[in-house]
Structures are given as structure tokens and as C-alpha cells.
Amino acid sequence: MYPIVRREKLADKIYLMDVKAPRVAQYCEPGQFVIVKIDEEGERIPLTICDYDREAGTITIVFQTVGASTERMAYLQEGDAFQDFVGPLGCASDLIDEDIEELKKKKILFVAGGVGTAPVYPQVKWLHEHGVDCDVIMGSKTKDLLILVDQMKEVATNLYVTTDDGSYGFHGMGTNQLQELWDAGKRYDHCVAIGPMIMMKFVCKLTKELGIPTVVSMNPIMVDGTGMCGACRLIVGGEVKFACVDGPEFDGHQVDFDQAMKRQAQYKTEEGRAMLKLQEGDTHHGGCGNCQ
């Protein structure tokens, strides 16, 4: 069992938990994720690692209630425990494998949308700890849905907060803020965008026009997290990829967002899954074409 040692409500329907999981905390890196399960009957829920403490052996997760399983999670309190807490899964951020001195020469920008702020935070924190400057644009629909603002202020070189309704910070979306910064003469060599697929799509559309290489963290439906179920199948650069084992980070200018969003909607229904199986043929399950 994996006990919850801290629980906090960050905003409406958004919760933070520190979970005792020493093995995961020992080996995880920014950009990776875990799959949690409340009990034997529970659904497997993939969640990006928001933070970790190797000494304390804890992993910080942030989630938004969107269905029955996450609603059940919201009822858990300090002292309760998850039956399963599997990870670290996926590939770590490419940034942590780059030469630190070369990273220091780059002008790096993160664009976080909604709960996407949670997976952005550990990457920005890691860069800050290694003396690498980076700017962050983080936004939400309204002030009441903003999360981790104070924590992000501590690690970002410049933090730009946006709200769609203008209730806090810049009035507009992250793309509007980026365009304004660009028009004012700010330039970036690298961008990382994390948030809803539609938000990442439009960030990538803008950064492609501006000539900024962009990485996105894809969050399609996952089931097993090992590439066997095929649920998180994506098309990247015309090739079949799986977010759980090939990602979750990909070249945003190569991702077929329209196909990913359409597939996500279809996968939620039995009829839709049957149609995808027919359309995708050998690449539907597992992606290797040889699965029986």
C-alpha cells in the first residue's frame, strides 16, 4: 500500500497529494508519470509526477476530478492509501540529458495550461536547481482555477500568468501572451507546452510560425502504460507512436493533434473502439503489427 501523507485542495475539483512511494521517488525524473489505482476494483489512472522528494520517499501528484475514479480519489484523506502506485513510467524530459552549460545559453519557454501546470513545475524546478533560466506562461480559464502560482514564482526566471476572462494577470490565452512578448522583442530558442490538447495544438501552430522548436507532453487515454493496450496511440511525423512508452514528450510540430483529439473522443465508446480497430488494423493493438 502507498499511504497519502499530505492532501490539499488547490482549486475547484483540483487536488494535490504527496504519496509515500520510495522506489518511484528514488528513480523518477521530470517528465515521467505514474499510474495509480485506489483498490482492487479501481480504474488505472495515469498522472504526471508534479514533484518528488527522494529523501522523504514521496511523490507529489495533482489531479482534476473528471469522472467516477478521480471523484473517488478526491474523497481520500491523509492516512488513506493507494493499492497500486506504479512508476516511474514514460521517458524523462529531453532537457535533463542535455549539457548544462549548453542549456544555460538557450532561451527556454514553458507554456502551461490548466492542470498542465503540474507537469511543467518539476521541469522548471530542475532547471532552476541547475542554474538554467527559463520563462513560464501559465494560464487558466479564471483566477479560481490557477494552481501552483507561488511555487512557480520561486523557480521561474519570469512568470507570466494569464486568464481567459481577465480575472488575474494577462487577459487572454497563453498564445496571446506569447505573441505579445514576441512583438515586444522577446525571443526563445526552445518551447515546452503542456496542457489540454487543443491548447497545445494552437501553441504549436504559433511557435511554428515564429520558428521556435516546441516539445509537447501528450495526455491521451491510457490503460496499461506499457504500450500493450494501444489506447494512447498517436501519429507523430507520419509514424505510429505510443505516449506511454515513446513519450509522453514529442516534437509538437510533428504531432497530428486533430487525429489525436478525434481518436480520444472515439476511444471512450465501445462502438468507437471497434471502429478504430477496423481502421488501424495491425497497428491498433500494441503497435508492432505482430500482436495476437
N, C-alpha and C positions, 0 to 999 in steps of 0.2 A: 504493500500500500504506500501511497505517496501523500503525506499529510500537507494540508494547507496551513501555512504558518502566518500568512497575512492576507487580508481581504479588504479591498477598498472599492467603493463605487466612484468612478471617475466622472461620469455624466449619465444622463438618462439612458438606461439599457446598456451601459458600457462599464465593465468591471475589470479590476486588476487583482491578480492573486500571485503570491510567492509560494511556490511549491517545493517541498524538500525532495530533491532528486539528485543526489550527489554524483552519480555516474554521468548523467546528462550534463550537469554543471561543470564537471571536470573536462569534458571533451568538446563542448559546443563552441561555435564561433558565430559572430554576427552574420545574419542572413539565413541561418538554418531554422528549422521548425521542429515541433514535436506533435505527436498525436496522443490525445488524452481520451480516456474512457472512464465514466463515473463508476459503473458496476458491470456485472455480467450481461445485463440486458441493455446497457448503454450503447449509444452510437459512437463510432470512432470520429473524433473531431480534430482536424489539423489546425494548429495555432502557431504563428511565428513567435520565436523567442524574443521577448521585449528587452530582457536584461538577464544577467546571471551573476552569481557570487560564488566563485569556486571555493573560497574559504568556508562559507556558510553552507555550501552544497545546495543552493536554491536556484530555481529558475523562475523568472517573472513572466507571466502570461497576461495578455489583455484580450478580452473578447466582448463581442456585442451580441445581445440576445436577438436571434433571428428565427428561431424555431424551437421545437419542444426540447431538444437536447441541451441547447445553450440556456434555455429558460430554467431547466433543472439545475444546470451549473450555477446559475445566479443565486439559487437558494442555499448553496453550500457555504459554510461558515468556517472561520478559523478552528482547527481541530478536526474538521472533516477531512476525508482523503479520497483521492482518485484510485481506482483499482489498477489502472494502467497509465503509464506516462512514458511513452516510447520516443527515443531520440538519442542524440541529435540526428535529424533526417535532412536530406537535401544537401546541396552544395553551399559552402560558405561564400560570402561576398568576395568577388574577384579582387577588391581593393586590398584585402588583408594579405594577399600574396604578392603585391607589388612592392618594389623597393621604396622604403620610406622617404629617402631623400628625393626620389623622383616624384613621389606623391606630393611632397611639400611644394614642388614647383607648379603643380596644377591648381587651377581654379575650379573647385568642385561645388556642385549644387545638388541639394536634395529637394524633391517636391513631394510632400506627404499630403494625402487626402483622407480625412476622417480617421478611422481606426488604423489606416496605413501609417500614422504617426508612430505607432508602437514598434513595427519592424525597422523604421528609419532610425529611431533613437539609439539602438545598440551600435549601429554603424557609425553614427556621428560621434557617439561617446568614445568608440575605439579610435577613431581618427584624432579626436581631441587628446586622448591619453598618449598618442604617439606624436604629438606636436604638429598635426596636419590641420590646416584651416579649412573650413567649408561653410557655405551659406545654406540656410534651410528656409524654404517656403512651406508653411504648413497651414492647412485650412479646413474648414467645415462649413456646413450649411448655416449654422448660427453659433453665437458665443457659447451657449449652453452645451454644445456638443464638442467643444475643444477639449483636448486631453494633453497632459504632459507638457504644458507650456513652460512652466517654471524649470522643469528638468531639462528641456531643450535649450532654454536660455543659457544654462550653465555650460553647455558643451558646443553650441554653435557659435561661429565667429559673428555672423549676422543672422538674426531670426526675423523673418517676415511672416506675420500672421494675417490670414485673410478669412473673411466670412462672406458667404453668398449674399446675405441680407444686410451686410454693413454694420452688424451689431457689435463688432470688435475688429480693430485693426483695419486693414485694407478692404474696401468694399468691392468684392468681386471674387473670381476664382483664381486658382494658382497660376493658370496660364495668363490671365490678365496682369497679375503681379510680375511674372517673368517678362512679359512683353514691355511693361513699364520700366523695369530695371534695364532691359536691353536698350530701350530707346534713350535711357539716361546715360548710356555708355558702359554699363556692366557687361563683362564678357566671361564666359565659362568654357572650360575645356572638357568637362565631363558632367553628366547629369544622371541622377538616380531618381526614378519616380515610382512611388508605391502608394496604392490606394485602389479604389474601385476601377474595374476595367475600363469603363467609359472615360474616367478621368485620365488614366494612363494613356489611352488612345489619343486624346486631344493634346496632352503634354508632348507625346511623341510626334504628333503632327506639327506642332510648333517648333520643337527642337530640331526636327529635320529641316524645316525651312531656315532656321537660324544656323544650321551646321554644327549642332552640339551633339556628339555621341551620347546615347542615352541607354541606360540599363533599366529594366522594369522587373519587379518581383511579381510573378503571376500567381493568382489565387483561385484557380478553378476548383470545382468539386473534386475531392479526393476520397478514396475509400481505404486502401491498404497502405499507401505511402511508399510502396516498394516497386512500382511500375508494373505490377501484375494485373491489376483490375482494369487499367486503361481509362479510368474516369477522367484523369487530368490531361488527356491528350491535347496537344497543341500543334499548330503549324507554324514553324519558325524558319524563315528563309526557304520556304517551299518544302521543308523536311518535317517529318513527324517527330515530335519531342514529347516528353512527359515531365510535367512540372515537378513531380516529386523526386525524380532521380536525375534528370538532366538540369533541373533548375533548383530553386524557383526563379533564379535570375536569368534573364535573356536579353539579347540586343533588342531594344524596344522598336527599332526601325525595321526589324525583320519579322516581328510578331504579327500574325493575322488576327487582329483584335475582333473584327466582325465575325469571323468563323468561331473564335473562342467564346464570344458572348452568345451567339446563336446556339452553339453546342451546349453551353452551360444551361440555357433555358430548356433545351430538348432533353437533357440528361435527367431532369427532375421528374419525368414521367416515364412509365413503363413503355408506352407506345413510342415515345421519343427515343428511348434506349434501343428499342427494336429497329427503328429506322436508321439510327446511327450505325448499328451493327451491319445492316444491309449496305449502307453507303460506304462504310470504311473498310469492309472486307477483312483481309488478313491483318491490317494494321489496327483494327479496332481493339483487340484484346492483347495487352502486353507489348504490342508494337513491333515484335520481332518477325511476325508473319509465320512463325512456326509453332505457336501455342496450340495445343489440342484441347 
